[in-house]
Amino acid sequence: GPFDGKRLVQCGNATQRTPWCATVLQSLRRGIVVGTDLDRDLALLAVPNLPDDVQLIPEIGIETVEPGDDVALISHPRRLLWTLTVGIVSAVRSRYPMGRELGTVVQTQTPTAPGSSGGPLLTPQGGLVGIVAWAHEEQGLNGAIAINEVQAFVSEQAKKFRAR
């Protein structure tokens, strides 16, 4: 069923933990926002104490992504946790308006709903091509911030961090 925030709060305050509560608390990690970019709708989080077996999602060069390519999205639409949807790339738009700048987005027909933002847009092999940012459900028009924009954002944040 849908994610229940009240149940999670009760779980965190409980002295006796149910199996559900123990499982959820084991999988949660607190993150600290270390940078944001409102124009690109991105945030960078630092997550301390990650388990040793956590693996990064490999990044795929945006120049290899073409209309017609299969893609998948893992997200939490409408509070339904860990939902997988599939679709195709409709277009890669390199001069898409992002606030005061222009950037690259991957337009996709992958079903996207509120709660999907921030989810990874992946190739069938599991490579990251973008981060879902918006949807126009009535038109089947959905978009992800392309991986090159994500990489630029992370690089900018690393420079700011080193300058501190």
C-alpha positions as CSV (number, residue, x, y, z in Angstrom):
1,G,0.0,0.0,0.0
2,P,0.9,3.7,0.1
3,F,3.7,5.0,2.3
4,D,2.3,6.0,5.7
5,G,4.3,8.8,7.3
6,K,2.3,8.6,10.6
7,R,3.2,4.9,10.9
8,L,6.9,5.7,10.4
9,V,6.8,8.4,13.1
10,Q,5.1,6.0,15.5
11,C,7.8,3.4,14.6
12,G,10.6,5.8,15.4
13,N,9.1,6.6,18.8
14,A,8.2,3.0,19.7
15,T,10.0,1.1,22.4
16,Q,8.8,-2.2,21.0
17,R,9.5,-2.5,17.3
18,T,7.4,-4.6,15.0
19,P,9.1,-6.6,12.2
20,W,7.8,-3.9,9.7
21,C,9.3,-1.1,11.8
22,A,12.6,-2.9,12.2
23,T,12.9,-3.5,8.5
24,V,12.0,0.1,7.6
25,L,14.4,1.6,10.1
26,Q,17.2,-0.6,8.9
27,S,16.8,0.7,5.3
28,L,16.5,4.4,6.2
29,R,19.5,6.7,6.1
30,R,19.5,10.3,7.2
31,G,21.0,12.7,4.6
32,I,22.3,16.3,4.9
33,V,21.6,18.7,2.0
34,V,24.9,20.1,1.0
35,G,23.9,21.9,-2.2
36,T,20.9,22.8,-4.3
37,D,20.3,24.1,-7.8
38,L,16.7,25.4,-8.1
39,D,17.1,26.0,-11.9
40,R,18.0,22.4,-12.5
41,D,15.7,21.1,-9.7
42,L,18.6,19.2,-8.1
43,A,19.9,18.7,-4.6
44,L,23.1,17.0,-3.4
45,L,22.9,15.0,-0.2
46,A,25.7,13.7,2.0
47,V,24.7,10.4,3.7
48,P,27.1,9.4,6.5
49,N,27.7,5.8,7.5
50,L,26.6,4.1,4.4
51,P,26.9,0.3,4.5
52,D,30.1,-1.0,2.8
53,D,28.2,-2.9,0.2
54,V,26.4,0.1,-1.3
55,Q,27.2,0.4,-5.0
56,L,27.0,3.5,-7.2
57,I,24.7,3.4,-10.2
58,P,27.0,3.7,-13.3
59,E,26.5,6.8,-15.4
60,I,25.8,6.7,-19.1
61,G,27.1,9.4,-21.4
62,I,24.2,11.6,-22.6
63,E,25.6,11.5,-26.1
64,T,24.8,7.8,-26.3
65,V,21.1,8.3,-25.5
66,E,18.7,8.5,-28.5
67,P,15.0,8.7,-29.2
68,G,13.5,5.2,-29.2
69,D,15.9,3.9,-26.5
70,D,14.2,1.9,-23.7
71,V,14.4,3.4,-20.2
72,A,13.0,2.6,-16.8
73,L,12.2,4.7,-13.8
74,I,12.3,3.7,-10.1
75,S,10.3,6.0,-8.0
76,H,7.6,6.4,-5.3
77,P,4.6,7.8,-7.3
78,R,1.7,8.9,-5.1
79,R,3.5,7.4,-2.1
80,L,3.6,3.9,-3.6
81,L,7.1,2.8,-2.7
82,W,9.6,1.2,-5.1
83,T,7.6,1.4,-8.3
84,L,9.2,0.5,-11.6
85,T,7.8,1.9,-14.8
86,V,9.2,1.5,-18.3
87,G,9.0,3.6,-21.5
88,I,11.2,5.1,-24.2
89,V,13.2,8.2,-24.8
90,S,11.1,10.7,-26.9
91,A,13.9,13.2,-27.3
92,V,17.1,14.6,-25.8
93,R,16.7,18.4,-25.7
94,S,20.0,20.2,-25.3
95,R,18.7,23.7,-25.1
96,Y,15.8,23.3,-22.7
97,P,15.0,26.3,-20.4
98,M,16.1,25.8,-16.9
99,G,15.5,28.9,-14.9
100,R,17.8,31.6,-16.3
101,E,19.9,29.0,-18.2
102,L,19.5,26.4,-20.9
103,G,20.4,22.8,-20.2
104,T,19.8,19.2,-21.3
105,V,16.8,17.1,-20.5
106,V,15.7,13.6,-21.5
107,Q,12.1,13.7,-22.6
108,T,10.5,10.3,-22.1
109,Q,7.2,8.5,-22.4
110,T,7.9,6.6,-19.2
111,P,4.8,6.9,-16.9
112,T,5.6,9.5,-14.3
113,A,3.4,10.8,-11.5
114,P,3.7,13.1,-8.4
115,G,6.3,11.4,-6.2
116,S,8.5,10.3,-9.1
117,S,10.7,13.4,-9.0
118,G,14.2,12.6,-8.0
119,G,14.0,9.0,-9.2
120,P,16.7,7.6,-11.5
121,L,16.0,7.2,-15.2
122,L,17.9,4.1,-16.2
123,T,18.9,2.1,-19.3
124,P,17.9,-1.6,-19.5
125,Q,21.5,-2.4,-18.3
126,G,21.0,-0.2,-15.2
127,G,23.0,2.9,-16.3
128,L,21.9,6.3,-15.1
129,V,20.8,8.7,-17.9
130,G,19.0,11.3,-15.8
131,I,17.0,12.3,-12.7
132,V,13.2,12.7,-13.2
133,A,12.1,16.3,-12.7
134,W,8.7,16.8,-14.2
135,A,5.6,15.3,-15.8
136,H,2.6,16.5,-17.7
137,E,0.4,13.4,-17.2
138,E,-2.4,14.5,-19.5
139,Q,0.1,14.6,-22.4
140,G,2.4,11.7,-21.5
141,L,5.2,14.3,-21.6
142,N,7.8,13.6,-18.9
143,G,11.3,14.9,-18.4
144,A,14.5,14.0,-16.5
145,I,17.5,16.3,-15.9
146,A,20.1,14.7,-18.1
147,I,23.2,13.0,-16.6
148,N,25.5,15.7,-18.0
149,E,23.6,18.3,-16.0
150,V,23.8,16.2,-12.8
151,Q,27.5,15.7,-13.3
152,A,28.0,19.4,-13.8
153,F,26.0,20.2,-10.6
154,V,28.0,17.7,-8.6
155,S,31.3,19.1,-9.9
156,E,30.1,22.7,-9.0
157,Q,29.2,21.6,-5.5
158,A,32.6,19.8,-5.1
159,K,34.4,23.1,-6.0
160,K,32.3,25.0,-3.5
161,F,33.0,22.4,-0.8
162,R,36.8,22.5,-1.5
163,A,36.7,26.4,-1.4
164,R,35.3,26.3,2.2
